[in-house]
């Protein structure tokens, strides 16, 4: 019954439309038919008409004239640049960095449009067409089968060959390419499948693709190479833009096609910053690839049927099916003195808004660590200016000393103080911020600038808002920058803040790359990740320049658990650790170094003889004090000897306290520790220890200049010098 009602309603609707709307419907279709007939008649008239005869134009170079619109855009761009330069790192966010990049692209687009117009004119069209046979000969002289092609032939027994040009090709050229590729594959009993394509975007020239390999002799490729050069040498003035245009115009007057060889692949899948590709079968682990949208990535996974890479920049513009180009180089970063005083990202691009970074050299982010025979023993101290470290846990040049502790216990503060203390000591500092907030990095930069430390410091920032790929690459990039100075015979201090976030970033990448997980979901090579990073820190022998890299990696623990997976891994790699305890921090001990759990495997070899002499019994006294303090908490009756030991230990602990950004010289630390351990501060109240310390330095600098100069040498104090120091200390105590 329902079907019958539907049919009746439908017939009624058709009848109503036929009775009342038939004239309107006929009029609509009649007008559409008349328009179609008119368009067909016009097309036929154009086709039958004779083509006009064009006179050959006389070529005149196109001047680089700035229209009113271009002048306005340029003024707006310059205003944006000046605005960005006034910002610090905190305000220099991704939006502002994108503005800088857009300005550079605007300049390049002007050049690109001018060059396209040059090559669209008749003299160049004839020039390019006349040289097509020469291009073919040059390309065919370079073709060869790659290992990837051989593997594809074994699986499919056929290799696809594509010949692309901007204009229709002559039959002789096609026949020559077909025969040459057949002869090439005949040596391996393979077959070819030749495809001919036309692509006006090439402007002129030829492009031959055999398998994954492309032999490109087109104008479009020359423009691509021009863009790369412009990105390396940015256009900063109008004269620079005109000079580049004139230079490229000179090239076009005597244009000789060059054959550029590269490999192409295809994006299969993209998710969470991980890109899966096929093709480019000859790529290597750690190699850089470039996508059509301009973003770059690094190969981190090679499988039989696909290749996985991480994307450094924004991956929203990368689409499935788009082309990806093999750059032909291992991931590398710029190095050199021009990096000092700058803040750069994980791949070496400046992000501080202070202009372009001019560099002439690059180093791969991963390379082999110096061999054992290339190293020298760690024997020269690297002073941090912190009493508790230089006296108890000394660090030597070329050493790897771990800073470990819970969150908010002063780990970064120790690293920053160590950087500030290197002023005037010919030591380059590199601070690698992994997963830190941009505001935190900005504060660190401001603090280093205030103390004059940014002159010899580079900050490598992989912020928390960045991708896991940049956080993974950042420590390796910072180490590559440090190696440049080390192999130049200079000393470097590098801070990794922190490797806990680095391990988390690598775990994220590994899981996205579908690698099997192990303990706590970390991949099985997480130990190798940090070992190959930290082993690159060394002290080279004199035969190799005598340079050094001193590494201070930072690890964050949870509830003081140093036996967790990542902490134990890094502890076993480094040459000691500085353990910061939360309880000491909350008690007011700054820095909150736990003497019992902190150790330096280099020991006294990284101390001056004076410091080694003065701090010889310091660790024993502090350990005794901690034990007595814990024991006497349960009882009230304390004998005189125990009370004296507790008072002496409390003064030692108070003497080891130190405010931030106030590093001390080695002789000052040794003098204070000697004064306290010898009992010269026994009559000083704990609250007055800070004034006692400041007065002591002023007294020796002003009234004991000769003794101070002897202490500054760092040599072991003989009995005569010790007697003179004791006498001076006694005189100072009388005045206090």
Secondary structure, 3 states (H helix, E strand, C coil): CHHHHHHHHHHHHHHHHHHHCHHHHHHHHHHHHHHHHHHHHHHHHHHHCCCCCCCCCCCCCCCCCCCHHHHHHHHHHHHHHHHHHCCCCCCCCHHHHHHHHHHHHHHHHHHHHHHHHHHCCHHHHHHHHHCHHHHHHHHHCCCCCCHHHHHHHHHHCEEEEEEEECCCCCHHHHHHHHHHHHHHHHCCCCEEEEEEEECHHHCCEEEEEECCEEEEEEHHHHHHHHHHHHHHCCCCCHHHHHHHHHHHHHHHHCCCCCCEEEEEEEEEEEECCEEEEEECCCCCCCEEEEECCCCEEEEEEECCCCEEEEECCCCCCCCCCCEEEEEEEECEEEECHHHCCCEECCCCCECCCCCCCCCCEEEECCCCCCCHHHECCCCCECCCCCHHHHHHCCCECCCECEEEECCCCCHHHHHHHHHHCCCCCCEEEEEEEEEECHHHHHHHHHHHHHCCCHHHEEEEEEECCCCHHHHHHHHHHHHHHHHHHHCCCCEEEEEEECHHHHHHHHHHHHHHCCCCECHHHCECCHHHHHHHHHCCCCEECHHHCCCEEEEEEEEECCCCCCCCHHHHHHHHHCCEEEEECHHHHHCCCCCCECCCCCEECCHHHHCCHHHHHHCCCHHHHHHHHHHHHHHHCCCCCCCHHHHHHHHHHHHHHHHCCCCCCCCCCHHHHHHHHHHHHCCCCCCCCHHHHHHHHHHHHHHHHHHCHHHHHHHHCCCCCCHHHHHHHHHHHHHHHHHC
